[in-house]
C-alpha cells in the first residue's frame, strides 16, 4: 500500500503534520514543506487537531486535489536538496559538526 497525503492527514499521526512541515523547512526542503502546508490548508485554518474533524473535512476535498498534492509531494521529496534521506543526513552531520 502506498502512503498518501490524505492518509497522513486523516490518521492519528496527522496531528503532527505542522511539525513535519516545520521539520522539512529546517532541513532545507522548502518546496516539500510548502506542498505539505498546502495539503494542510485544504482542511482550513487553524489546522484541525481532532482526527475526526480532519476526516470529515477531507471527505469534501476533491480526489483530484489530493492526487495532485500527493504526486507533487513525492516528486519533490525524492529530489529536493538531494532527497529526504540526503537532506536529513546532511542536517544531522552539519548540526553535529557545529556542536563540536
C-alpha positions in Angstrom: 0.0 0.0 0.0 1.4 3.4 -1.0 1.4 6.2 1.5 -0.9 9.1 0.6 -1.1 12.7 1.9 -4.8 12.1 2.6 -4.0 9.2 4.8 -1.3 11.1 6.6 -3.7 14.0 7.3 -6.6 11.7 8.4 -4.8 9.1 10.5 -3.8 9.5 14.2 -0.4 10.9 13.3 -2.0 13.7 11.2 -1.8 15.9 14.3 2.0 16.1 13.6 1.6 17.5 10.1 2.5 21.0 11.2 5.6 19.7 12.9 6.5 17.7 9.8 6.3 20.8 7.6 8.5 22.7 10.1 11.0 19.8 10.0 11.1 19.9 6.2 11.9 23.6 6.4 14.6 23.1 9.0 16.4 20.5 6.8 16.2 22.8 3.7 13.3 21.1 2.0 11.2 24.2 1.5 9.3 23.0 -1.6 8.3 19.8 0.3 7.2 21.8 3.3 5.1 24.1 1.1 3.3 21.2 -0.5 2.6 19.7 2.9 1.4 23.1 4.1 -0.9 23.4 1.0 -2.3 20.0 1.8 -2.9 21.1 5.4 -4.6 24.2 4.2 -7.3 22.1 2.5 -8.5 21.4 6.0 -8.9 25.0 6.9 -7.4 27.4 9.5 -6.5 26.7 12.1 -5.4 23.1 11.3 -7.8 20.8 13.0 -6.2 18.9 15.8 -9.0 16.3 16.2 -8.7 13.3 13.9 -12.5 13.0 13.4 -12.7 16.6 12.3 -9.8 16.1 9.8 -11.5 13.0 8.4 -14.8 14.8 7.9 -13.3 17.8 6.2 -11.2 15.5 3.9 -14.5 13.9 2.6 -15.2 17.3 0.9 -11.7 17.7 -0.7 -11.7 16.6 -4.3 -9.8 13.4 -5.1 -8.1 15.3 -8.0 -6.7 17.9 -5.5 -5.4 15.2 -3.2 -3.9 13.2 -6.0 -2.2 16.3 -7.4 -0.7 17.1 -4.0 0.4 13.5 -3.5 2.1 13.4 -6.9 3.9 16.8 -6.3 4.9 15.8 -2.8 6.6 12.6 -4.0 8.3 14.3 -6.9 9.8 16.9 -4.6 10.7 14.8 -1.5 12.8 12.5 -3.7 14.7 15.2 -5.4 14.8 18.5 -3.4 18.1 19.1 -1.5 19.3 15.6 -2.6 16.1 13.9 -1.4 14.8 13.4 2.1 17.5 10.9 3.3 20.4 13.1 2.0 18.8 16.3 3.3 18.2 14.8 6.8 21.7 13.2 6.9 23.3 16.5 5.9 21.4 18.3 8.6 22.5 15.9 11.3 26.1 16.0 10.1 26.2 19.8 9.9 24.4 20.2 13.3 26.8 17.7 14.8 29.9 19.5 13.4 28.6 22.8 14.7 28.3 21.5 18.2 31.9 20.4 18.4 
